[in-house]
Structures are given as structure tokens and as C-alpha cells.
Amino acid sequence: MSEAEIGVIGGSGLYQMEGLEGVEEVKVDTPFGEPSDKFIVGKLMGKKVAFLSRHRRGHVIQPSDINFRANIYGMKKLGVKRIISVSAVGSMKENIHPEEIVIPDQFYDNTKRRISTFFGDGIVAHVSLADPICNNLSGTLYQSAEKAGARVHKGGVYICIEGPQFSTRGESHIYKGWGVDIIGMTNVTEAKLAREAEICYSTIALVTDYDCWHHEEEAVTTDAIIAILGKNVETSKKIIKEAVSSISVESECLCHNALRDAIITSRDSIPAEAKERLRLIIGKYVS
């Protein structure tokens, strides 16, 4: 199995990662089924990187149908310790404009259909999500965005909705009243699973629209998103290159020990099948 140090998950518009050297496609088997696509593994800025297209190349998987568990497990199996997620979002604030970048530090989970944990079936764990984004990694992404010349906002709350439909105006105004900063359909589930897998996780949120709350702007449409995405995606590629060159792959982070006190099930009560299924994730705590 090829190993990587840094993972990149590409969302709408980012289906491949230019600049990777020595590229190979890697099919990763997981206990949770197939990941969204094959992983593209290669070297970027001298570091081993694994790229995954969240919606699969060609954009054929809608948000609710993404196999998030397989995607994050696959990153873990490849040896990834830090995941940079790239995602298109809508702005819920007047001062966050389309074509700008947000590096959020919080989530509100408003999804309804998803499995967002590796645990269950005989084993229970409760990881801390008070700070769901890795502070170290998000700081690197923010600094990298500035170096790349992006108009970037540091921090903010990303509300994750189920989709695939965009918000109604009523929903959009309610979300805005809650004080959230951006809106998307994917990242909170990834963040929860990455924390359980003890992988650092942070988001480059590419702002494409004002959802449908803004009275002076057109309601969000796919055509409008695609028109802006091209510019944002090119900016995100520059940010990723800057970030990868700055990340110290040897350094440890609190994220890498998130399960230390989280597994609440007594060890002698954990079924053998659960131990085997989660060996990659819990192996250093459960023999």
C-alpha cells in the first residue's frame, strides 16, 4: 500500500490535483465499502500527498450518497495525518463575498441522513468536537491563502445541510439569523470522522454565492456557482501548494490522540468483529 503524509479532498470543481509528481492511482479497500474514487498519490512540494475527488471524477455522487466513512478510513490506511478539504460554499454574511475564501473553525450539523461515526455495533466512543477544526492546520491554510494573494477570512461557522437542493428562502433567513457564516453540504461529516480517525482536518471554503437570503443578489444557481468556481479552484490550488510546503509532517498534534480517553466501552466487552473492523483506528488503545 502506498503511503502519504497529507490528504487533499477535492469538492465541486476540484477533481484532480495538478503538480503531483510520480503519480499512481491507488484503490483502497475498507470495511465500510468503496471510497468515492481511487486515490491519486504522488509528491507535491517534496511531500507525499493523496488526493481524493469527493464526488468522484465527473461529479456523479451527490452529498448525501458520499461514503464518508470509506473516504476517511482510506486516508487513514494510506498513512495520512493531515487532511486539507476543499469545498464550495455559500456566504451567509454581507462582508463575505463570492470569489473569497473562508477558513472556518466551527460547524453546525444540520444533516439528517448520514452516518458520521466509525463506532457502534458493540463499541462506543465519544470524541471531543468542541474545536472540530485543527487549529494548527487551519492557521497554516490561512497564512498560505494570504501568501497566495487570496481574499481570505479567518474563522467562522460552516452550517452543513443535507442537500442536494439549495436552501429555501425561509431556511436561508433562519440560518442567517443563527449567526452562521457559510453554508455547504459536506464538510462536517468529514470533520467528525477525521477526528475519530485521529487525523488533523481543516477546510478551504470557496465562496461562490449568497445562498438566497440576499435581497440584492440572484438566488443561487448551479450556473452561477460554476462561473465563479473556476477562479476559486485555481486559487485553492495555489493555497494547497503553499500549505503543503509549510506543513511539518513530523510534528505531532492533539488531534493525533483524540481517542485516548474517548472509548467508553470496557475492553472485555468489545466484540472481536468490532476490534477487527476498527483495528486501524483503535489499535493503539485496544489490543
Long-range contacts (C-beta under 8 A, 24 or more apart in sequence): 1-26, 1-28, 1-77, 1-78, 2-26, 2-41, 2-48, 2-50, 2-78, 3-48, 3-78, 3-79, 4-39, 4-41, 4-48, 4-49, 4-50, 4-75, 4-78, 4-79, 4-80, 5-47, 5-48, 5-49, 5-79, 5-80, 5-81, 5-82, 5-249, 6-44, 6-47, 6-48, 6-49, 6-50, 6-80, 6-81, 6-82, 6-83, 6-84, 6-244, 6-247, 6-249, 7-49, 7-50, 7-51, 7-52, 7-75, 7-78, 7-80, 7-82, 7-83, 7-84, 7-199, 8-49, 8-50, 8-51, 8-52, 8-83, 8-84, 8-85, 8-86, 8-240, 9-51, 9-52, 9-54, 9-71, 9-75, 9-83, 9-84, 9-85, 9-86, 9-190, 10-51, 10-52, 10-53, 10-54, 10-86, 11-54, 11-55, 11-85, 11-86, 11-87, 11-88, 11-186, 11-206, 12-55, 12-59, 12-87, 12-88, 12-225, 12-229, 13-88, 13-206, 13-226, 13-229, 13-230, 13-232, 13-233, 14-53, 14-86, 14-233, 14-236, 14-237, 15-53, 15-55, 15-57, 15-58, 15-59, 16-40, 16-51, 16-53, 16-57, 17-44, 17-49, 17-51, 17-237, 17-240, 18-237, 19-44, 19-237, 19-241, 20-44, 20-49, 20-51, 26-50, 26-78, 28-74, 28-77, 28-78, 30-69, 30-70, 30-73, 30-74, 30-77, 31-73, 31-277, 31-278, 32-67, 32-69, 32-70, 32-73, 32-118, 33-67, 33-69, 33-70, 34-67, 34-70, 35-67, 35-70, 35-71, 35-73, 35-74, 36-61, 36-66, 36-67, 36-70, 36-71, 39-74, 39-75, 39-78, 41-78, 44-240, 44-241, 44-244, 45-241, 45-244, 45-245, 46-245, 47-244, 47-245, 47-247, 47-249, 49-244, 50-75, 50-78, 50-80, 54-186, 62-163, 62-164, 63-162, 63-163, 63-164, 63-185, 63-186, 64-111, 64-113, 64-114, 64-162, 64-163, 64-164, 66-186, 66-189, 68-114, 68-115, 68-116, 68-189, 68-190, 68-193, 69-115, 69-118, 69-193, 71-190, 72-190, 72-193, 72-194, 72-197, 72-199, 73-118, 73-193, 73-197, 73-280, 73-281, 75-194, 75-197, 75-199, 76-197, 76-199, 76-280, 76-281, 77-280, 80-199, 81-199, 81-200, 81-249, 81-253, 81-256, 82-134, 82-137, 82-199, 82-200, 82-201, 82-247, 82-249, 83-190, 83-194, 83-199, 83-200, 83-201, 83-202, 84-137, 84-141, 84-202, 84-204, 84-240, 84-243, 84-244, 85-187, 85-190, 85-191, 85-201, 85-202, 85-203, 85-204, 86-203, 86-204, 86-206, 86-233, 86-236, 86-240, 87-184, 87-186, 87-187, 87-203, 87-204, 87-205, 87-206, 88-184, 88-205, 88-206, 88-208, 88-225, 88-229, 88-232, 89-158, 89-182, 89-183, 89-184, 89-205, 89-206, 89-207, 89-208, 90-166, 90-167, 90-182, 90-183, 90-184, 90-207, 90-208, 90-209, 90-210, 90-211, 90-220, 91-181, 91-182, 91-183, 91-207, 91-209, 91-210, 91-211, 92-159, 92-172, 92-175, 92-176, 92-180, 92-181, 92-182, 92-183, 92-210, 92-211, 92-213, 93-156, 93-181, 93-182, 94-214, 96-153, 96-156, 96-181, 96-182, 96-207, 97-151, 97-207, 98-207, 98-208, 98-209, 98-210, 98-228, 99-151, 99-207, 99-208, 99-228, 99-231, 99-232, 100-150, 100-151, 100-152, 100-153, 100-207, 101-145, 101-150, 101-151, 101-152, 101-153, 101-204, 101-205, 101-206, 101-207, 101-232, 101-235, 101-236, 101-239, 102-152, 102-153, 102-156, 102-158, 102-181, 102-182, 102-205, 102-207, 103-138, 103-141, 103-142, 103-145, 103-152, 103-153, 103-154, 103-155, 103-156, 103-202, 103-203, 103-204, 103-205, 104-133, 104-155, 104-156, 104-157, 104-158, 104-181, 104-182, 104-203, 104-205, 105-131, 105-133, 105-135, 105-138, 105-154, 105-155, 105-156, 106-131, 106-132, 106-133, 106-155, 106-156, 106-157, 106-158, 107-132, 107-133, 107-157, 107-158, 107-159, 107-160, 107-187, 107-188, 107-191, 108-157, 108-158, 108-159, 108-160, 108-178, 108-180, 108-188, 109-160, 109-188, 109-189, 109-192, 110-159, 110-160, 110-161, 110-162, 110-175, 111-160, 111-161, 111-162, 111-188, 111-189, 112-162, 113-162, 114-162, 114-189, 116-188, 116-189, 116-192, 116-193, 117-192, 117-193, 117-196, 118-193, 118-196, 118-197, 118-278, 118-281, 119-196, 119-278, 121-271, 121-273, 121-274, 121-277, 122-265, 122-269, 122-270, 122-271, 122-273, 122-274, 123-263, 123-265, 123-270, 123-271, 123-274, 123-275, 123-278, 123-282, 124-263, 124-264, 124-265, 125-196, 125-259, 125-262, 125-263, 125-264, 125-265, 125-282, 126-262, 126-264, 127-195, 127-196, 127-258, 127-259, 127-262, 128-195, 128-258, 128-262, 129-191, 129-192, 129-195, 132-188, 132-191, 132-192, 132-195, 132-201, 133-191, 133-201, 133-202, 133-203, 134-200, 134-201, 134-202, 134-253, 134-255, 136-200, 136-251, 136-253, 137-200, 137-201, 137-202, 137-247, 137-253, 138-202, 138-203, 140-202, 140-243, 140-246, 140-247, 141-202, 141-204, 141-239, 141-243, 143-242, 143-246, 144-239, 144-240, 144-242, 144-243, 144-246, 145-204, 145-235, 145-239, 145-242, 147-242, 148-235, 148-238, 148-239, 148-242, 149-235, 149-238, 150-235, 150-238, 150-239, 153-181, 156-180, 156-181, 156-182, 157-181, 157-182, 158-182, 158-183, 158-184, 158-187, 158-188, 158-203, 158-205, 159-183, 159-184, 160-184, 160-185, 160-186, 160-187, 160-188, 160-189, 161-185, 166-211, 166-212, 166-219, 166-220, 167-211, 167-212, 168-212, 169-212, 169-213, 169-219, 172-211, 172-212, 172-213, 173-213, 175-211, 175-213, 176-213, 182-207, 183-211, 194-255, 195-255, 195-258, 196-258, 196-259, 196-262, 196-281, 197-281, 198-255, 198-256, 198-257, 198-258, 198-259, 198-281, 199-255, 199-256, 200-253, 200-255, 200-256, 201-255, 204-236, 204-239, 204-240, 206-232, 206-233, 206-235, 206-236, 207-232, 208-232, 259-285, 260-285
